[in-house]
């Protein structure tokens, strides 16, 4: 499913409902994938009803324990939600805009019902993504959301690219990718509050305590110092966490692009409850993020 506005083009996959490609002025803004290829390494995927990892795939909600399939078996985790391989429907489409929907129904480990809606919209301000979830079941349910775009400014690797992450805190993680605590970024190699080249820094970290501009938006910026091209991933207040990943262990990524992942909650939120959204029957929640190229 392709939408266009002036020199911008976006392709949305009906499998998973996520972003497959985004180009502007003929340049790739996303490290995407082809029409016959799978979305390897999470490329462009929608992460609902939880982003990132869930320890042992188990959690307690309203006094009941639930067991989800271990979709990251090598680490003993459930990862990135339940909709990445689902078939989404195109509900609305016009020039520069498409709305995708999916009905998530009770299943093993998540006995709840959500109606999901994602609007992708192109304009002079770039790409705008708005996600809405509505609890259409009879009981309250736990909910979190995220997205997994890999952005590029056209450099062979991200090493020379200049990065700014407007965060003051980073979550430390163990060998399973589960948070173990919070530390201030000041004085660490993860401090990108002042823009600087990524260099050899390996990133696979969740950042929070985001600094926001006067409009309430937090902006992560990646810049090519040679061409001056800047790709900005922005998040509204519904996304207090951003995962940033250089993709070092993944042969198909290997630092050629940078995952900047908006998240409404941190990893393992179904277990810890941190920033987890509780949706009562009939309630909805909406969040927005996007990409600007300059």
NORMODA-V843948 format. One record per run of one state. SS is the DSSP state (A for helix, B for strand, O for the rest). FROM is the first residue (numbers start at 1). TO is the last residue. If there is no record, write none. Layout:
ss={SS	SS}
from={FROM	FROM}
to={TO	TO}
This chain:
ss={O	B	O	B	O	B	O	B	O	B	O	B	O	A	O	B	O	B	O	B	O	B	O	B	O	B	O	B	O	B	O	B	O	B	O	B	O	B	O	B	O	B	O	B	O	B	O	B	O	B	O	B	O	B	O	B	O	B	O	B	O	A	O	B	O	B	O}
from={1	2	6	8	13	15	16	19	25	27	29	30	31	40	43	45	50	53	56	58	62	64	68	72	73	77	80	87	88	89	95	97	105	107	108	110	111	114	124	126	136	141	152	162	165	167	174	179	185	196	198	204	211	218	224	230	236	241	246	258	264	269	273	277	280	284	294}
to={1	5	7	12	14	15	18	24	26	28	29	30	39	42	44	49	52	55	57	61	63	67	71	72	76	79	86	87	88	94	96	104	106	107	109	110	113	123	125	135	140	151	161	164	166	173	178	184	195	197	203	210	217	223	229	235	240	245	257	263	268	272	276	279	283	293	294}
